[in-house]
Amino acid sequence: MITPNKAISLKESALGHLGVILKVRVEGMDLITLYHKVADQFESLDQFLLTLDTLYILGRIDVNVTTRVVNYAP
């Protein structure tokens, strides 16, 4: 889930995981390396991807689909 509700706490939601990815702050890191750095913080790959999607929509990260590199917005 993106947002918390009665069944999903903030910590378990995508919004609660935004900080996990933002704390890494390594420019030019590929998606696989980023996932391996934070995998223990996520229940599944789906949750990780949903969090990435949320950060992208918010304009906090940019992902180059050709090179699979994540860059953080200034």
N, C-alpha and C positions, 0 to 999 in steps of 0.2 A: 504494500500500500504506500501511496505517496504521503498521504496525510494521516495523522493519528485519529482514532475514533474510540468508541467504547471497547472494542476488541483489540485494537492495535495501539500500543503506547507510543509516545513520541520517540523514544529510544529505538523502537523496532521499525519505525516508518522511514521512508526515504528522506524526509525532511530531517529526521534525527541523525542520519548518516552523512549529511552534507559536509559537516566539519571533518569527518574522517578523511575524505579525499582532499579537502582544501588544506589540511595540515601537512600533507606530504610536500606540496609546493616545489616539485622538481620540474623545471622547464624541460620540454622536449622528451618526456618519458613516454615510452610506448605503452599501449593499453595492457599488454600482458604483464609487463614489469610492474605497472601500477596495481594491477589486480593481485599479483603475488605479494606486494607490500602490505596490502590492506585486507586480504582474503579472510584473515582470522576475525575481522570485525563484522563480516557479512555472513548471513545465513546461507546465501546462494548466489550464484552468478547473476540470476535474474534481479536480485535486489541491488547488486552492484551496478548493473546496467541501468536500472531505473533511477538510481541516484545520479549516475553520469548524465542521463537524459535530463533530469531536473536541473542539474548545474548548467548544462548547455542551454536550456530554455531560459534560465535566469541570466545568461550572459556571463557566467563566472568562468567557464572553460570553453575552449575551442578544440575540436578534434579533427585532425586531417585524416579523412577516410582513406586516402591513398597510402600514406605512410603509417597510419594508426598511431600518430603521436598526439599527446595531450599537451596543450599550452594553456596556461592560466591567464585570465583577463587581468589587466593592470588594476 
